[in-house]
């Protein structure tokens, strides 16, 4: 058993204290809340998904909540990646997962829902169902209006799902309304236009939720936890529910005496911005929904779980100590490092791999129809990389490049017992990620680099900064393996050479190599379409320039940014009066002016009255040293990783760096 640091136990005393939830006891206050993964096939669980949740239990979390937006009803349109709780084919997997989680001393609950109008009938093959024929602002599909006699079977489906979970050895169920699901739709006076017993005043609009809770409680034993997740503030007025309304609803539900745990966060699914608020990224304050949870806790009789940007154990302890909540959701933090609870309890918080709150790998991918990964934890994409066996023989590994890929390759190689030398030509580690930290929208983006630096120091990696690697110099080090992680360089496209305006890349601007003069007129040309174009447009706008235009060949500026990040980006661009010009193809130059062409009309324009043109998405892989080493020492074991292979995302750099270190 690992040694427990007494000081750590005392400083995190509340976080690691047990708590009664109904008739059950959870060993600590750390919760991984329910979320979809996209690992499953048509709602049926598989081994990979089971290992994913088992790993969190092994890492020490007290309560594992699973299966975000898990559907209780066959005819409910489920979101991408959600699990079908109604399907009996899942029962063997449910039993297996409960046993695995319990083996680590954790409790396990599943979320359960009917999504109502929220979704797309193309996914399920069934029409959407809702209280009234009012489409959601995000999915926009007109739903079927549930007839009065169609509602009781849905209520019964919730009860059957709860009974199935208890039968399979689970500890509880979490009924959810969060995100604009069917229960919340019934509550809304804007969405619910019914004149039967399920509409009208608040009591009528709450009838469906009350019937669901009562039916679930009747279907299970008193030992089975009944949890309820809801928003404390929808963050929009379009559904006609205020924070005061949500408090009133919560207290009425609490008065039923059937709910053992409330899970409180914010946002709803009715608008893009309110939807993004349900999974708040780095533009939201740390602990952004703790005040909502605190207000609920002051009026409720059962434990309250707070969810929303609680990123580290110290912050979690403070939230409990302040009376904000009884339990803390640390879901994305645990995705980044499943061992967060055990490390914190053992006095090794400094070793916790931090969540950088970018949403790119986890929820952002899910919202884009892809399985989750984690930008900083390669094992989410490939769980064979979760643990590293010691190498049978110690080798000298030389890593070229101190960006994310190189640092990860060095870390894992050293963790496995190799002697590691890392060569970096700059005076700092981090590569382009260290540059991206300058942008104001992502205050936590650099936390992973700081963690990597600490790990390299702990593992004794020989880091040599301001060292330009050459084939001859590398071979003089007598390496057994060389990992080339030299990254990529941002370039100005050659077809614009010679225009009157100054030209630069976004990296040039963030590094301070190009001065952005107050009052200047700036055009940003972004062919990437994700975060960087909008970010640099905001950066120069906030530097005091007089005008900024963001042009792109995509259908929309930042068009490939996921839905959890787009609202904050567009809000900031609007605040900064950035002119957005989509569908603009770069044609080169004419009369020493930048030449753009509209992709659909074919109309060309020369860009006049611009002082600085910033290019985004023009990158060249730095693979020259790999080729030189291959020619000079064909017998040498060489690995090429990260942007040196092809310029891509941070997630790819981390994943390939870890794989390289694990393969040595």
C-alpha positions in Angstrom: 0.0 0.0 0.0 1.3 3.5 -0.9 2.5 5.7 1.9 0.0 8.3 2.8 1.4 11.8 3.5 -0.1 13.0 6.8 0.2 16.7 5.9 -1.7 16.0 2.6 -4.4 14.1 4.5 -4.8 17.1 6.9 -4.8 19.8 4.2 -7.4 17.8 2.2 -9.3 16.5 5.2 -12.8 17.2 3.9 -12.1 16.1 0.4 -11.0 12.6 1.6 -13.7 12.2 4.3 -16.6 9.8 3.8 -20.1 10.9 3.2 -23.5 9.3 3.5 -25.6 9.4 0.3 -29.0 7.9 1.2 -28.1 4.6 2.9 -24.8 4.3 1.1 -21.4 5.7 2.0 -18.9 7.1 -0.4 -15.3 7.0 0.6 -14.4 10.5 -0.5 -16.0 13.5 -2.0 -14.4 13.2 -5.5 -16.9 12.4 -8.3 -16.4 11.7 -12.0 -19.8 12.8 -13.4 -21.6 11.3 -16.3 -20.5 11.9 -19.8 -20.7 10.1 -23.1 -17.5 8.7 -24.7 -18.4 7.7 -28.2 -16.7 4.3 -27.6 -19.9 2.2 -28.1 -21.7 0.7 -31.1 -25.3 1.8 -31.3 -25.7 2.2 -27.6 -24.2 -1.2 -26.6 -21.3 -1.2 -24.2 -18.0 -2.8 -24.9 -14.8 -3.7 -23.1 -13.0 -0.4 -23.9 -15.8 1.6 -22.3 -15.7 -0.6 -19.2 -12.0 -0.2 -18.8 -12.4 3.6 -19.1 -14.6 3.8 -16.0 -12.7 1.1 -14.1 -9.5 3.1 -14.5 -11.1 6.1 -12.8 -12.2 3.9 -9.9 -8.6 2.5 -9.7 -7.4 6.1 -9.5 -9.2 6.7 -6.3 -12.4 8.6 -7.1 -15.2 7.9 -4.6 -18.2 8.0 -6.9 -18.1 7.0 -10.6 -21.1 8.4 -12.6 -21.4 6.9 -16.1 -23.1 7.2 -19.4 -24.0 10.9 -20.0 -27.4 11.2 -21.6 -28.0 7.5 -21.4 -31.4 6.8 -23.0 -34.1 5.0 -21.1 -36.5 4.9 -24.0 -36.1 3.2 -27.4 -38.0 5.9 -29.2 -36.0 8.7 -27.7 -33.4 10.3 -30.0 -30.1 9.8 -28.2 -27.1 12.0 -28.6 -23.9 10.7 -30.3 -22.1 8.2 -28.1 -24.8 7.7 -25.5 -25.7 4.3 -24.0 -29.1 2.6 -24.4 -30.1 1.8 -20.8 -33.4 0.4 -22.2 -31.6 -2.4 -24.0 -31.2 -5.7 -22.1 -28.2 -6.5 -24.2 -26.2 -4.2 -21.9 -26.9 -6.2 -18.7 -23.8 -8.4 -18.8 -21.7 -5.3 -19.3 -23.5 -3.5 -16.5 -22.8 -6.3 -14.0 -19.2 -6.6 -15.0 -18.6 -2.8 -14.7 -20.3 -2.7 -11.3 -18.0 -5.5 -10.0 -14.9 -3.8 -11.3 -15.7 -0.4 -9.8 -16.7 -1.9 -6.4 -13.4 -3.8 -6.4 -11.7 -0.4 -5.9 -14.0 0.7 -3.2 -16.0 3.2 -5.3 -19.7 3.6 -5.8 -21.2 3.6 -9.3 -24.3 5.3 -10.7 -25.6 5.8 -14.2 -27.2 8.9 -15.6 -30.6 8.3 -17.2 -32.7 10.5 -19.5 -35.1 11.1 -22.3 -33.8 13.9 -24.4 -37.1 15.1 -25.8 -36.7 17.6 -28.6 -33.0 17.7 -28.1 -31.4 15.6 -30.8 -31.8 14.5 -34.4 -34.3 11.9 -35.6 -31.8 10.8 -38.3 -29.7 9.2 -35.5 -32.5 7.1 -34.0 -35.0 6.7 -36.8 -37.8 8.0 -34.6 -39.3 11.5 -34.5 -38.3 13.7 -31.6 -40.8 13.9 -28.8 -41.5 17.0 -26.7 -44.3 18.6 -24.6 -45.1 20.9 -27.5 -44.2 21.5 -31.1 -41.4 24.0 -30.3 -38.1 23.2 -31.9 -34.8 23.7 -30.0 -32.5 26.5 -31.1 -29.5 24.2 -31.6 -31.0 21.1 -33.3 -34.0 23.0 -34.9 -36.1 19.9 -35.7 -39.8 20.2 -35.0 -40.8 17.5 -32.5 -43.8 15.3 -32.2 -46.1 16.5 -29.5 -46.5 13.8 -26.9 -50.1 12.8 -26.4 -51.2 12.4 -22.8 -51.3 8.6 -23.1 -47.8 8.5 -24.5 -46.3 10.0 -21.3 -46.8 7.1 -18.8 -44.7 4.6 -20.9 -41.8 7.1 -20.7 -42.2 7.3 -16.9 -42.2 3.6 -16.7 -39.1 3.4 -18.9 -37.2 5.4 -16.2 -38.4 3.0 -13.5 -37.3 0.0 -15.6 -33.9 1.5 -16.2 -33.4 2.0 -12.4 -34.6 -1.5 -11.7 -32.2 -2.9 -14.3 -29.3 -1.0 -12.8 -30.0 -2.3 -9.3 -30.5 -5.8 -10.6 -27.0 -5.5 -12.1 -25.4 -4.5 -8.8 -25.3 -0.7 -9.3 -25.5 1.7 -6.4 -27.8 4.3 -8.0 -29.2 6.2 -10.9 -29.0 9.9 -11.8 -32.1 11.3 -13.4 -31.1 14.3 -15.5 -32.9 17.4 -16.8 -29.6 19.3 -17.4 -28.9 20.5 -20.9 -32.5 21.0 -21.9 -33.6 17.4 -21.8 -37.3 16.3 -21.7 -37.8 17.0 -18.0 -36.6 20.5 -18.3 -38.7 21.0 -21.4 -41.8 20.2 -19.4 -40.8 22.7 -16.8 -40.4 25.5 -19.3 -43.4 27.8 -19.8 -42.0 28.7 -23.2 -41.6 25.1 -24.5 -44.5 23.6 -22.7 -47.7 24.9 -24.2 -49.9 22.1 -23.0 -53.4 22.5 -21.6 -53.7 19.0 -20.0 -52.5 18.0 -16.6 -48.8 18.1 -17.7 -49.0 21.9 -18.5 -50.3 25.1 -17.1 -48.9 26.3 -13.8 -45.6 25.2 -12.3 -47.2 22.2 -10.5 -48.6 21.0 -13.8 -45.3 21.5 -15.7 -43.5 19.6 -12.9 -45.9 16.7 -13.0 -43.8 14.6 -15.4 -40.6 15.0 -13.4 -42.5 14.2 -10.2 -44.0 11.1 -11.7 -40.5 10.0 -13.0 -38.9 10.4 -9.6 -41.8 8.6 -7.8 -41.8 5.7 -10.2 -38.0 5.3 -10.0 -38.1 5.3 -6.2 -40.9 2.8 -6.2 -39.0 0.5 -8.5 -35.8 0.2 -6.4 -35.0 -0.6 -2.8 -34.3 2.0 -0.2 -30.6 1.2 -0.4 -30.5 2.4 -4.0 -29.4 6.0 -4.5 -31.7 8.3 -6.5 -29.8 11.3 -7.8 -31.1 14.3 -9.8 -29.1 16.6 -12.0 -30.3 20.1 -13.0 -29.1 23.5 -13.9 -29.1 26.2 -11.3 -29.1 28.9 -14.0 -30.0 28.2 -17.6 -27.8 31.1 -18.7 -30.5 32.3 -21.1 -34.0 33.7 -21.0 -35.3 31.9 -24.0 -36.8 29.0 -22.0 -38.5 31.3 -19.4 -36.8 29.8 -16.4 -34.7 31.9 -14.0 -32.4 30.9 -11.2 -35.2 31.6 -8.8 -37.4 29.2 -10.8 -34.8 26.5 -10.7 -34.4 26.9 -6.9 -38.2 26.6 -6.5 -38.2 23.5 -8.6 -35.3 22.0 -6.7 -37.0 22.6 -3.3 -40.3 21.1 -4.5 -38.5 18.0 -5.8 -36.6 17.8 -2.5 -39.9 17.9 -0.6 -40.9 14.6 -2.2 -38.4 12.9 0.1 -37.3 10.6 -2.8 -34.0 12.2 -3.9 -30.8 11.4 -2.2 -28.4 13.7 -4.1 -28.6 16.8 -6.2 -26.0 17.5 -8.9 -25.9 21.2 -9.8 -24.3 23.1 -12.7 -25.3 25.7 -15.2 -26.5 26.2 -18.8 -29.1 24.5 -20.9 -29.4 23.2 -24.5 -31.7 25.9 -25.9 -29.0 28.1 -27.6 -25.5 27.5 -28.7 -24.1 29.8 -25.9 -26.2 28.2 -23.2 -25.3 24.8 -24.5 -21.6 25.6 -24.2 -22.2 26.8 -20.7 -23.1 23.2 -19.7 -19.5 22.2 -20.4 -17.7 25.4 -19.5 -14.2 25.8 -21.0 -11.3 28.0 -20.2 -13.2 31.3 -20.8 -15.3 30.5 -17.7 -14.0 31.2 -14.2 -12.7 28.3 -12.0 -15.5 26.9 -9.9 -18.0 28.9 -12.0 -21.1 27.1 -10.7 -20.1 26.8 -7.1 -22.3 29.8 -6.2 -25.3 28.1 -7.8 -24.6 24.9 -5.8 -24.2 26.8 -2.6 -27.5 28.5 -3.0 -29.2 25.2 -3.7 -27.4 23.6 -0.7 -28.7 26.3 1.6 -32.3 25.2 0.8 -32.0 21.4 0.2 -32.0 18.6 2.8 -29.7 16.1 1.0 -26.1 16.3 -0.2 -25.3 18.6 -3.2 -22.7 17.9 -5.8 -21.1 21.0 -7.6 -20.0 20.6 -11.2 -18.1 23.2 -13.3 -14.4 23.8 -13.6 -13.1 22.4 -10.3 -9.7 21.6 -11.5 -7.4 20.6 -8.6 -7.7 19.0 -5.1 -6.9 22.3 -3.3 -9.7 24.1 -5.1 -12.1 21.2 -4.4 -11.2 21.2 -0.6 -11.9 25.0 -0.5 -15.3 24.5 -2.2 -16.4 22.0 0.4 -14.9 24.0 3.3 -16.7 27.2 2.1 -20.1 25.4 2.2 -20.5 25.5 -1.6 -21.2 21.7 -1.8 -20.8 18.3 -0.2 -19.2 16.6 -3.2 -17.1 17.9 -6.1 -17.2 17.0 -9.8 -13.7 16.7 -11.2 -14.6 14.9 -14.4 -12.3 16.5 -16.9 -9.5 16.8 -14.4 -9.8 13.0 -13.9 -9.8 12.4 -17.6 -6.5 14.3 -17.7 -5.2 12.2 -14.8 -7.3 9.3 -13.5 -4.8 9.0 -10.5 -5.6 12.5 -9.3 -7.4 11.3 -6.1 -4.6 8.8 -5.2 -1.8 11.3 -5.9 -3.5 14.0 -3.9 -4.2 11.7 -1.0 -0.6 10.5 -1.1 0.8 14.1 -0.9 1.8 14.2 -4.6 -0.5 16.8 -5.9 2.5 18.3 -7.7 2.6 15.2 -9.9 -1.0 15.4 -11.1 -1.2 15.9 -14.8 -3.4 19.0 -15.0 -6.5 19.5 -17.2 -5.9 22.6 -19.4 -9.7 23.1 -20.0 -9.4 23.4 -23.8 -12.3 21.0 -24.5 -10.6 20.0 -27.8 -10.0 16.4 -26.9 -13.0 15.5 -24.7 -16.4 17.1 -25.0 -15.5 19.2 -28.1 -14.7 16.0 -30.1 -17.9 14.4 -28.8 -20.0 17.4 -30.0 -18.3 17.0 -33.4 -19.4 13.3 -33.7 -16.1 11.7 -32.7 -15.0 9.6 -29.7 -13.4 11.5 -26.9 -9.7 11.6 -26.4 -7.7 13.9 -24.0 -5.3 16.6 -25.3 -2.9 15.9 -22.5 -3.5 12.2 -21.6 -2.7 9.9 -24.5 -4.2 6.9 -22.7 -7.7 8.1 -23.3 -7.1 7.5 -27.0 -5.1 4.4 -26.5 -5.4 2.8 -23.0 -2.4 0.6 -23.7 -0.4 3.7 -23.0 -1.8 4.1 -19.4 1.2 2.4 -17.8 4.8 2.0 -18.9 6.8 -1.1 -18.2 10.5 -0.7 -17.3 12.7 -1.4 -20.2 14.7 -4.6 -20.1 17.9 -2.7 -21.1 18.9 0.9 -20.5 19.6 2.9 -23.6 20.7 6.4 -24.3 17.8 8.3 -25.9 18.4 11.6 -27.6 15.3 13.7 -28.2 15.5 16.6 -30.7 13.0 19.3 -29.9 11.5 20.5 -26.6 7.9 21.0 -27.7 5.0 18.8 -26.4 5.9 15.8 -28.5 9.6 15.9 -27.5 8.9 16.5 -23.9 6.5 13.6 -23.7 8.9 11.3 -25.5 11.6 12.3 -23.1 9.3 11.8 -20.1 8.1 8.4 -21.0 11.6 7.2 -22.0 13.0 8.3 -18.7 10.1 6.8 -16.8 11.0 3.5 -18.3 14.6 3.7 -17.1 16.5 5.1 -20.1 19.1 7.8 -20.1 17.6 10.8 -21.9 19.1 13.9 -23.4 16.8 16.5 -24.8 18.1 19.1 -27.2 16.2 22.3 -27.7 17.4 25.2 -29.8 15.3 27.9 -28.1 15.9 29.3 -24.7 12.8 27.7 -23.3 10.8 24.5 -23.6 7.3 24.2 -25.0 7.6 25.0 -28.7 4.6 26.6 -30.2 2.4 25.7 -27.3 4.5 28.0 -25.1 3.8 30.7 -27.7 0.0 30.0 -27.7 -0.1 30.6 -24.0 0.3 34.3 -24.7 -3.2 34.4 -26.1 -5.6 35.6 -23.4 -8.5 33.2 -24.0 -6.7 30.1 -22.5 -5.2 31.0 -19.1 -4.7 27.3 -18.3 -3.2 26.2 -21.6 0.4 26.3 -20.3 -0.2 24.1 -17.2 0.7 20.9 -19.1 4.1 22.3 -20.1 4.8 23.3 -16.5 3.9 19.7 -15.4 6.1 18.3 -18.1 9.0 20.4 -17.0 8.6 19.2 -13.4 8.4 15.6 -14.5 11.6 16.0 -16.7 13.4 17.4 -13.7 12.1 14.7 -11.3 13.2 12.0 -13.8 16.7 13.4 -14.3 16.4 14.2 -18.0 19.4 16.1 -19.3 17.7 19.2 -20.9 20.1 21.3 -23.0 18.5 24.6 -24.1 19.9 26.9 -26.8 21.4 23.9 -28.5 21.1 23.6 -32.3 21.0 19.9 -33.1 23.0 18.7 -36.2 23.4 15.2 -37.5 27.1 15.3 -36.6 26.5 16.7 -33.1 23.8 14.1 -32.4 25.9 11.2 -33.5 28.7 12.4 -31.2 26.4 11.8 -28.3 26.5 8.1 -29.2 22.7 7.5 -29.0 20.9 4.2 -29.0 17.8 5.9 -30.2 17.0 9.3 -31.6 13.5 10.8 -31.5 13.1 13.7 -33.8 10.4 16.0 -32.5 11.6 19.2 -34.2 8.1 20.5 -34.7 7.0 22.7 -37.6 7.5 26.4 -38.5 4.9 28.9 -39.3 5.4 30.5 -42.7 4.0 33.3 -44.9 2.7 31.8 -48.1 5.2 32.6 -50.9 2.5 33.8 -53.3 2.1 37.0 -51.4 5.8 37.9 -51.3 6.3 41.6 -52.3 3.0 43.1 -51.3 3.1 46.5 -49.7 1.7 45.5 -46.4 3.8 43.8 -43.8 3.3 40.1 -43.6 3.6 37.8 -40.6 2.4 34.6 -39.0 0.3 34.4 -35.8 3.4 32.9 -34.2 5.4 36.0 -35.1 2.9 38.2 -33.5 2.5 36.2 -30.3 6.3 35.8 -29.9 6.6 39.6 -30.3 8.8 39.3 -33.4 6.3 41.7 -35.2 5.2 44.8 -33.5 1.5 45.5 -33.7 1.2 49.3 -33.9 -1.7 51.1 -32.3 -4.1 52.3 -34.9 -2.9 49.8 -37.5 -5.3 48.1 -40.0 -4.9 44.4 -39.8 -6.2 41.5 -41.9 -5.9 37.9 -40.6 -6.1 35.2 -43.2 -6.9 31.9 -41.6 -7.1 28.7 -43.7 -7.2 26.5 -40.6 -10.6 27.5 -39.3 -10.2 26.4 -35.7 -9.1 28.4 -32.7 -5.9 30.2 -33.8 -7.5 32.5 -36.4 -10.1 34.0 -34.1 -7.6 34.1 -31.3 -5.0 36.1 -33.1 -7.7 38.4 -34.5 -8.9 39.1 -30.9 -5.3 39.5 -29.8 -4.4 42.3 -32.3 -7.8 43.9 -31.8 -7.1 44.2 -28.1 -3.7 45.6 -28.8 -5.3 48.8 -30.0 -5.4 48.5 -33.8 -8.1 50.5 -35.6 -9.6 47.7 -37.7 -9.4 43.9 -37.9 -10.8 41.7 -40.6 -10.7 37.9 -40.3 -10.9 36.3 -43.7 -11.1 32.5 -44.4 -11.8 30.2 -47.3 -14.2 28.2 -45.0 -17.9 28.6 -44.9 -17.6 30.5 -41.6 -14.8 32.1 -39.6 -13.6 29.5 -37.0 -16.0 27.1 -38.8 -14.1 24.0 -37.7 -14.0 25.0 -34.0 -16.4 22.8 -32.0 -19.7 24.0 -30.6 -18.4 24.2 -27.0 -15.8 26.8 -28.0 -17.5 28.8 -30.9 -19.9 30.8 -28.8 -17.2 32.4 -26.6 -15.0 33.0 -29.6 -17.8 34.7 -31.6 -18.8 36.7 -28.6 -15.3 38.0 -28.2 -14.9 38.7 -31.9 -18.1 40.7 -31.9 -17.0 42.6 -28.8 -13.8 43.5 -30.6 -15.7 44.6 -33.8 -13.7 42.1 -35.9 -15.1 42.0 -39.5 -15.7 38.3 -40.5 -15.2 37.5 -44.2 -15.8 33.8 -45.0 -15.5 32.1 -48.4 -12.4 34.1 -49.4 -9.8 32.3 -51.4 -6.2 33.5 -51.4 -5.2 34.2 -55.0 -1.8 35.9 -54.4 -1.2 39.5 -55.3 -2.1 42.2 -57.8 -0.4 45.6 -58.0 1.4 44.8 -54.8 -1.9 44.3 -53.0 -3.2 41.1 -51.4 -5.7 39.4 -53.8 -8.8 37.5 -52.5 -11.6 35.9 -54.5 -15.1 35.0 -53.3 -15.4 31.2 -53.6 -18.9 31.4 -55.0 -19.4 34.6 -56.9 -15.8 34.5 -58.3 -15.6 38.2 -57.5 -12.0 39.3 -56.8 -10.9 42.1 -54.6 -7.5 43.6 -53.8 -7.2 44.4 -50.1 -6.6 48.1 -49.8 -5.8 50.1 -46.7 -4.2 47.4 -44.7 -0.9 47.7 -42.8 -0.4 44.1 -41.6 -1.5 40.8 -42.9 -1.3 37.9 -40.4 -1.4 34.3 -41.8 -2.7 31.3 -39.9 -2.5 27.7 -40.9 0.6 27.8 -43.0 3.0 25.4 -41.4 6.0 23.4 -42.7 7.2 20.2 -41.0 10.8 20.4 -39.7 12.0 16.9 -40.8 15.3 17.8 -42.3 17.4 16.5 -39.4 15.6 13.1 -39.5 16.5 12.8 -43.2 20.1 13.8 -42.5 20.5 11.3 -39.6 18.9 8.5 -41.8 21.5 9.2 -44.5 24.4 9.5 -42.1 23.6 6.5 -39.9 21.2 4.2 -41.6 21.6 1.6 -38.8 20.5 4.1 -36.1 17.0 3.6 -34.6 15.1 6.8 -35.5 11.6 8.0 -34.7 9.8 11.0 -36.2 6.9 12.4 -34.1 4.5 15.3 -33.8 4.5 18.3 -36.1 7.8 17.1 -37.6 5.7 14.4 -39.3 2.9 16.8 -40.3 1.6 19.9 -38.5 -1.5 18.9 -36.5 -3.0 19.3 -33.1 -1.5 19.3 -29.6 -3.3 16.0 -28.9 -1.4 14.4 -31.8 1.9 15.7 -30.6 1.3 14.3 -27.1 0.0 10.9 -28.3 2.9 10.4 -30.7 5.5 11.5 -28.1 4.1 9.0 -25.6 4.0 6.2 -28.1 7.6 6.9 -29.1 8.8 6.9 -25.5 6.9 3.7 -24.9 8.4 2.0 -27.9 12.0 2.6 -27.1 
